[in-house]
Amino acid sequence: MKISKSKQKNQFSNLSYILFIYFSLLLGLTTTAQTKISGIIISQNGKNVAFVEIYDKISGLKYLSNAKGEFSIRLEKPGNHELVFHKESYAALEKTVSTSDENIVIILNKITNLSEVVIRKQKEKISALNKLKDIEETAIYAGKKTEVITLNKLTANKATNNTRQIFAQVTGLTINESSDGGLQLSIGGRGLDPNRTSNFNTRQNSYDISADVLGYPESYYATPTEALEEIQVVRGAASLQYGTQFGGLVNFKLKTPSKKPFEFATRNTIGSYGLFTNFTSLSGTKDKFSYYTFYNHKQGNGFRPNSEFESKNYFGNLNYQFNDKTSLHFDYTYFNYLAQQAGGLTDVMFNQNPTQSNRTRNWFAVNWNLFALRLKHKFDTNTDFSLQLFGLDASRKAVGYRSNRVSNPDILGTERDLLIGKFVNWGSEARFLKRYKIKDHTSAFLIGAKYYQSKNSGIQGPGSSGSDANFNIADAEFPFYQNQSNYTYPNLNVAVFGENIFKITSNFSITRGSDLKKLKHRQKVLIEK
């Protein structure tokens, strides 16, 4: 793909324009001394309330009190600040606090019996706290339509990743449920094809998890709902920062480590058609080191014949906090599953018997290995930097009878079609975000770069004549088979992006963004006869 010189010139002009405005604004800013608000949070009976969420309505930032209920918030401007205090089972409290106040004591009221009106108002406050802010860490969400699904407030079948229940409140999604046990996620936005969420840039803890975000952006791995803290959805074309998918971004944010040194949790679920799932997690924090890890096992027979499945999913997260400003985070994800596929049905077959199957030799297997390493650093309270390295080593394999007519029954003892896809890719993403003031309102400038490289392959050939899950090419059994093929798909993408939010008033802001990309895509085809 070539970019014309005129287009490159326009893109560089846009980026230069952003940098000019940014540095011009910085020159006009005056430096203010940092100050802070400190206090303690207690309940009605005088006991300390630990880990209370604190939301600054002016800056849009969130904080957390410690295990003793103590909090200390650093601010860059003295004066009054509107703070919201919230904790589960307590009524949300809005309070105006001044930086000149001393010995601040916040008293939260325990929720007992409330009317429907009060409960609804309380729910609205809580929901507002969990929306994506205009600025979060090293990302700008102003000017984008966003939704956040908070899993601990959701009543849903989390053991099988029930998509209809989990995404029920996100409007405009098309949902396709094509696998038992929630092994794969298939959602689409803006009327786009939901198959394996290929039109969303799919991420876990903000790094890519699909097969190949440029050439084959299908997501064969679905993060277990039982391990999630929230799901962030950014609607529309999010290519400025998140890739080339038209649907937007879906980011699965996993649970954070427990504040205790050791925490163990396990849950077993039994259901119809031989369903059994186990989710076991370990978590803890010791000094500067913290961890969160889980193992998820699923198996079942499916509601149709020839639809048994078994999956194994392991995740490990290790974190080290060097100091108040710098931290390092490592993630590893392993996902493996084998499923028998019952085949499709025509309308006539469905009306006759919706549970029938005429495929007894079709199998599908996935092996997924994800790696991610992230460095976070705060130069000061207004300047953040993040660097993330990520990689994927994965494969998907399918073998079976693949007639163009689904009504044709499988012929036992004949060759099957075998398809193997292998995915090896890696990338890095760096982001720098600077907050600054326009009068009394916080604006921000973001600049970043992303490098992405992949070398994937696809093989198609004769499969064995047996009925088992054999994913080896049957050259010896069918030497006359002449249509074997071998494809390689190398991809290279380098992108630089910049974005600035100008906060004019508390209710009005302007977001300007620009990006420059260089894309190199090649396909190498080897036909073996």
C-alpha positions in Angstrom: 0.0 0.0 0.0 1.5 3.3 -1.1 0.8 6.7 0.4 0.9 9.7 -2.0 3.3 12.5 -1.3 0.4 15.0 -1.0 -1.3 12.8 1.6 1.9 12.4 3.6 2.4 16.2 3.5 -1.1 16.8 4.8 -0.6 14.2 7.6 2.7 15.8 8.6 1.0 19.2 8.5 -1.7 18.1 10.8 0.8 16.6 13.3 2.9 19.8 13.1 -0.3 21.9 13.7 -1.0 19.8 16.9 2.5 20.2 18.2 2.5 23.9 17.5 -0.7 24.4 19.5 0.5 22.2 22.3 3.8 24.0 22.9 2.1 27.4 22.4 -0.3 26.5 25.2 2.5 25.2 27.5 4.4 28.5 27.1 1.4 30.4 28.4 0.8 28.3 31.4 1.8 29.4 34.9 3.3 27.0 37.3 1.2 26.4 40.5 2.4 24.8 43.7 1.0 21.4 44.3 -1.2 20.9 47.4 -3.2 18.0 48.8 -6.3 17.0 50.6 -6.0 14.4 53.4 -8.4 12.8 55.7 -10.0 9.6 57.0 -13.3 7.8 56.1 -15.4 6.2 58.8 -18.8 4.7 59.1 -21.7 5.8 61.3 -20.5 3.7 64.3 -17.0 5.2 64.0 -15.2 2.3 62.4 -12.8 2.9 59.6 -14.0 2.1 56.1 -11.3 0.6 53.9 -10.7 1.0 50.1 -13.3 3.7 49.3 -13.4 5.0 45.8 -12.9 8.8 45.6 -13.9 10.7 42.4 -12.8 14.3 41.8 -15.6 15.8 39.7 -13.4 18.7 38.5 -10.4 16.7 37.2 -12.3 13.5 36.4 -9.6 11.4 38.3 -10.3 8.5 40.6 -8.5 7.6 43.8 -8.7 4.9 46.5 -8.3 5.1 50.2 -6.0 2.6 52.0 -6.9 -0.3 54.3 -7.3 2.1 57.3 -9.7 4.4 55.4 -7.0 7.1 55.1 -6.7 9.1 51.9 -4.3 11.7 50.5 -5.0 13.4 47.2 -2.4 15.5 45.5 -3.8 18.6 43.6 -2.2 21.3 41.5 -4.6 24.1 42.5 -5.7 25.2 46.0 -9.3 25.9 46.8 -12.5 24.0 46.8 -12.9 20.6 45.2 -16.1 18.5 44.7 -15.4 14.9 45.7 -17.6 11.8 45.5 -17.0 9.0 48.0 -18.4 5.5 47.2 -18.1 2.0 48.5 -20.3 -1.0 48.0 -23.2 -1.3 50.6 -22.7 2.4 51.5 -24.6 5.5 50.2 -22.5 7.6 47.8 -21.6 10.9 49.4 -20.8 14.1 47.5 -18.9 16.7 49.5 -17.1 20.0 48.8 -13.7 19.9 50.5 -11.1 22.7 50.6 -7.3 22.3 50.5 -7.2 24.6 53.6 -9.3 22.1 55.7 -7.5 20.0 58.3 -8.4 16.8 60.0 -11.1 15.9 57.4 -13.4 13.2 58.5 -15.8 11.7 56.0 -18.8 9.7 57.4 -20.5 7.2 55.1 -24.0 5.9 55.9 -24.7 2.2 55.6 -27.5 1.3 53.2 -30.4 -0.5 54.9 -33.9 -0.4 53.5 -34.4 2.1 50.7 -37.2 3.0 48.5 -37.1 2.2 44.8 -36.5 5.9 44.0 -33.5 6.1 46.3 -32.1 2.9 44.9 -32.4 4.1 41.4 -30.7 7.4 42.3 -27.9 5.5 44.0 -27.5 3.3 40.9 -27.2 6.3 38.7 -24.4 7.7 40.9 -22.5 4.5 40.9 -22.8 4.1 37.1 -21.5 7.6 36.6 -18.3 6.7 38.6 -17.6 3.8 36.3 -17.9 5.5 33.0 -14.7 6.1 31.0 -13.4 9.5 31.7 -12.1 11.9 29.1 -8.6 11.1 30.2 -7.5 7.8 31.7 -3.9 6.8 32.2 -2.3 7.4 28.8 -5.5 7.4 26.8 -8.0 10.0 25.7 -11.6 9.0 25.3 -13.2 12.5 24.8 -15.3 12.7 21.7 -15.8 8.9 21.5 -18.9 7.0 22.5 -17.9 4.6 25.3 -19.6 2.0 27.5 -18.2 0.2 30.5 -19.6 -3.1 31.7 -18.8 -3.6 35.4 -18.9 -7.4 36.0 -19.3 -7.4 39.8 -22.6 -5.5 39.4 -23.9 -7.9 36.6 -26.3 -10.7 37.0 -25.3 -13.2 34.3 -24.2 -16.7 33.6 -20.5 -16.0 33.9 -19.5 -19.7 33.8 -20.3 -20.0 30.1 -19.6 -16.4 29.0 -23.3 -15.8 28.2 -22.9 -13.0 25.6 -26.5 -12.0 25.5 -26.6 -11.4 29.2 -23.1 -9.7 29.5 -23.6 -7.2 26.6 -27.4 -6.8 27.2 -27.1 -3.1 28.1 -24.8 -2.1 25.2 -27.1 -0.9 22.4 -26.5 -1.5 18.7 -24.5 -4.8 19.0 -25.1 -7.8 16.8 -24.5 -11.0 18.8 -23.8 -14.5 17.3 -23.6 -17.5 19.6 -21.9 -20.3 17.6 -20.0 -22.2 20.2 -21.0 -24.1 23.4 -19.6 -23.1 26.7 -18.7 -19.5 25.5 -15.4 -20.7 24.0 -15.5 -17.9 21.4 -16.9 -14.4 21.4 -18.9 -13.1 18.4 -20.1 -9.6 18.5 -20.4 -6.9 15.9 -21.2 -3.1 16.0 -22.6 -0.7 13.5 -24.2 -3.6 11.6 -20.9 -5.3 10.9 -20.4 -9.1 10.7 -20.1 -10.4 14.3 -18.2 -13.6 13.4 -15.4 -14.0 16.0 -15.5 -10.3 16.7 -13.4 -9.6 13.6 -14.6 -6.0 13.2 -13.6 -4.9 16.7 -10.1 -4.4 17.8 -10.1 -6.9 20.6 -7.7 -6.4 23.5 -7.0 -7.8 27.0 -5.5 -5.4 29.5 -5.0 -3.0 26.5 -2.9 -5.3 24.3 -4.1 -7.1 21.1 -5.3 -10.7 21.4 -6.7 -11.5 18.0 -4.9 -13.7 15.4 -3.6 -10.9 13.2 -5.1 -7.4 13.7 -4.2 -6.4 10.1 -4.8 -9.5 8.0 -6.8 -11.9 10.0 -8.4 -10.0 12.9 -10.5 -12.9 14.2 -10.5 -13.6 18.0 -10.5 -17.3 18.8 -9.7 -16.6 22.4 -12.4 -15.2 24.8 -11.4 -14.0 28.2 -13.3 -15.9 30.9 -16.0 -13.6 32.4 -15.3 -14.9 35.9 -11.8 -13.3 35.7 -13.0 -9.9 34.5 -13.3 -6.6 36.4 -14.8 -4.7 33.5 -15.3 -4.6 29.7 -14.5 -1.3 28.0 -16.2 -0.6 24.6 -15.2 2.3 22.4 -17.6 2.7 19.5 -16.9 3.8 16.0 -13.8 3.8 13.9 -11.1 3.8 16.5 -8.2 3.4 14.0 -6.5 6.6 15.2 -5.1 4.7 18.2 -6.4 1.1 18.1 -6.0 -0.2 14.6 -7.9 -0.6 11.4 -11.2 -2.2 12.6 -14.4 -0.3 11.8 -16.4 -1.5 14.7 -14.2 0.1 17.4 -12.4 -1.3 20.4 -13.3 -4.0 23.0 -10.9 -4.2 25.9 -11.2 -6.9 28.6 -9.8 -5.6 31.8 -8.9 -8.4 34.2 -9.1 -8.3 37.9 -6.3 -6.6 39.9 -4.4 -8.4 42.6 -5.9 -8.6 46.1 -4.4 -6.3 48.8 -4.0 -9.4 51.0 -0.8 -11.4 50.9 -2.8 -14.5 49.7 -6.3 -14.9 48.5 -7.8 -18.2 47.1 -11.1 -18.5 45.3 -12.7 -21.4 43.4 -16.0 -22.0 41.8 -17.5 -25.1 40.2 -20.5 -25.1 37.9 -22.6 -28.1 36.7 -25.2 -27.8 34.0 -27.2 -29.7 31.4 -25.6 -31.8 28.7 -22.6 -32.8 30.8 -21.5 -29.2 31.4 -18.8 -28.8 34.0 -16.7 -25.7 34.6 -14.0 -24.9 37.2 -12.6 -21.5 37.9 -9.8 -21.2 40.4 -7.8 -18.1 41.1 -4.9 -17.0 43.4 -4.1 -13.4 44.2 -2.1 -11.3 46.6 0.3 -8.4 47.4 3.5 -8.5 49.3 5.5 -5.3 49.7 6.2 -4.1 46.2 5.3 -7.4 44.5 1.7 -8.4 43.5 0.2 -11.2 41.4 -3.1 -12.5 40.0 -3.5 -15.9 38.3 -6.3 -18.2 37.4 -7.1 -21.6 35.8 -10.4 -22.2 34.0 -11.5 -25.6 32.8 -14.6 -26.3 30.7 -16.1 -29.4 29.3 -19.5 -30.6 28.0 -21.4 -32.5 25.4 -23.5 -29.8 23.8 -27.2 -29.9 23.2 -26.7 -31.6 19.8 -25.0 -34.9 18.9 -21.3 -34.6 17.8 -20.7 -31.3 19.7 -18.6 -32.2 22.7 -15.9 -29.8 23.8 -13.1 -29.3 26.4 -11.0 -26.2 27.1 -8.1 -25.3 29.4 -7.3 -21.6 30.1 -4.4 -20.3 32.3 -3.5 -16.7 33.0 -0.7 -15.3 35.1 -0.1 -11.6 36.0 3.0 -10.4 37.9 3.6 -6.8 39.0 6.4 -5.0 40.6 6.1 -1.5 42.0 9.6 0.0 42.0 8.4 3.3 43.6 5.4 5.6 43.5 6.2 6.6 39.9 7.4 3.4 38.2 5.9 -0.1 37.9 6.4 -3.2 35.7 3.7 -5.6 34.7 3.9 -9.0 32.9 1.0 -11.1 31.5 1.0 -14.6 30.1 -2.1 -16.3 28.7 -2.5 -20.0 27.6 -5.7 -21.2 26.0 -6.3 -24.6 24.4 -9.5 -26.2 23.4 -10.8 -29.1 21.2 -14.4 -29.2 20.0 -16.4 -31.5 17.8 -18.6 -29.6 15.3 -22.1 -30.9 14.6 -22.4 -29.1 11.3 -25.1 -26.7 10.0 -28.8 -27.3 9.2 -31.0 -26.1 6.4 -34.4 -24.6 7.2 -36.1 -27.9 6.3 -33.7 -29.9 8.6 -34.2 -27.4 11.4 -38.0 -27.7 11.2 -37.8 -31.5 11.2 -35.4 -31.7 14.2 -33.4 -28.8 15.4 -31.1 -31.1 17.4 -30.0 -33.4 14.6 -26.5 -33.7 13.2 -25.2 -35.3 10.0 -21.5 -34.6 10.7 -19.6 -37.1 12.9 -16.0 -36.4 11.9 -15.6 -32.7 12.1 -13.2 -31.3 14.7 -11.8 -27.9 15.6 -8.8 -27.1 17.8 -7.2 -23.8 19.1 -3.9 -23.3 20.8 -3.3 -19.7 22.0 -0.2 -18.2 23.8 -0.2 -14.5 24.6 2.6 -12.5 26.1 2.7 -8.9 27.3 5.1 -6.7 29.2 4.2 -3.2 30.3 6.2 -0.4 31.9 4.3 2.6 33.5 6.0 5.7 34.6 4.8 9.0 36.0 7.2 11.9 35.5 4.9 14.0 37.8 1.2 14.2 38.6 0.4 15.6 35.2 2.8 13.6 33.0 2.4 9.8 32.2 4.3 7.4 30.0 3.6 3.8 29.1 5.5 1.3 27.0 4.0 -2.1 26.1 5.5 -5.1 24.3 3.1 -7.9 23.3 3.3 -11.1 21.2 1.2 -14.1 20.1 2.2 -17.6 19.2 -1.0 -19.5 18.2 -2.7 -21.9 15.8 -6.2 -23.0 14.8 -6.8 -26.3 13.1 -9.9 -27.8 11.5 -10.6 -31.2 9.9 -13.8 -32.6 8.6 -16.2 -33.1 5.7 -16.9 -29.7 4.2 -19.6 -30.2 1.5 -21.1 -27.0 -0.1 -24.5 -28.4 0.8 -25.0 -28.9 4.6 -27.8 -31.4 3.9 -25.3 -33.8 2.3 -24.5 -36.5 4.9 -20.8 -37.3 5.7 -19.5 -40.3 3.8 -17.5 -42.5 6.3 -14.1 -43.7 5.1 -13.4 -40.9 2.7 -10.8 -38.2 3.0 -11.5 -35.1 5.0 -10.4 -31.5 4.4 -7.7 -30.2 6.7 -7.0 -26.5 7.3 -4.2 -25.2 9.6 -3.5 -21.6 10.4 -0.5 -20.5 12.4 -0.1 -17.0 13.8 3.2 -15.5 15.0 3.2 -11.8 15.6 4.5 -9.2 18.0 4.4 -5.4 18.5 5.1 -2.5 20.8 3.2 0.6 21.7 4.5 3.7 23.4 2.3 6.5 24.8 3.1 9.9 26.4 0.4 12.0 27.9 0.7 15.5 29.3 -2.0 17.3 31.3 -2.1 21.1 31.4 -4.5 23.9 32.3 -6.6 26.2 30.2 -7.7 28.7 32.8 -9.3 26.3 35.5 -9.9 23.3 33.2 -7.6 20.3 32.6 -6.7 19.6 29.0 -4.3 17.0 27.7 -1.9 16.2 24.9 -1.2 12.6 23.8 1.4 11.4 21.4 2.2 7.7 20.7 3.7 5.2 18.3 2.9 1.6 17.5 5.0 -1.1 15.7 3.3 -4.3 14.6 4.8 -7.2 12.7 3.4 -10.6 11.9 4.3 -13.7 9.8 1.4 -16.0 9.6 0.7 -19.1 7.5 -2.1 -21.2 6.2 -2.0 -24.8 5.0 -4.8 -26.8 3.3 -4.6 -30.4 2.3 -6.1 -33.9 2.7 -7.1 -35.0 6.2 -7.3 -38.6 7.3 -10.2 -40.9 6.6 -10.8 -41.7 10.3 -13.3 -40.1 12.7 -10.9 -38.9 15.4 -9.3 -35.4 15.8 -6.3 -36.1 13.6 -4.8 -32.8 12.4 -1.9 -34.4 10.4 -1.8 -34.1 6.6 -2.7 -37.6 5.1 -0.2 -37.5 2.2 0.6 -41.2 2.5 -3.1 -42.2 2.6 -4.1 -40.0 -0.3 -1.0 -39.5 -2.5 -3.3 -38.6 -5.5 -4.6 -35.5 -3.8 -3.3 -32.6 -5.9 -4.8 -29.5 -4.3 -2.5 -29.0 -1.3 -1.5 -25.4 -0.7 0.7 -23.4 1.6 0.4 -19.7 2.1 2.4 -17.2 4.1 1.0 -13.7 5.1 3.7 -11.3 6.3 2.5 -7.9 7.6 4.3 -4.8 8.9 2.7 -1.7 10.3 4.3 1.4 11.8 2.0 4.2 13.1 2.4 7.5 14.9 -0.6 9.2 16.4 -1.3 12.4 18.2 -4.4 13.7 20.0 -5.3 16.8 22.0 -8.3 17.6 24.2 -8.9 21.3 24.7 -11.2 21.7 27.7 -12.8 25.1 27.1 -15.4 24.9 29.9 -16.7 22.1 32.2 -19.3 21.2 29.6 -17.5 21.9 26.4 -14.3 20.5 24.9 -12.6 20.1 21.5 -10.7 17.0 20.6 -8.3 17.1 17.6 -6.4 14.0 16.4 -4.1 12.9 13.6 -2.1 9.8 12.7 0.5 8.8 10.2 0.8 5.1 9.1 3.0 3.1 7.0 1.6 -0.3 6.0 3.4 -3.1 4.2 1.4 -6.2 3.3 2.6 -9.1 1.2 1.3 -12.6 0.5 3.5 -15.4 -0.5 1.9 -18.4 -2.1 3.5 -21.8 -2.4 1.5 -24.4 -4.3 2.8 -27.9 -3.8 1.7 -30.7 -6.2 
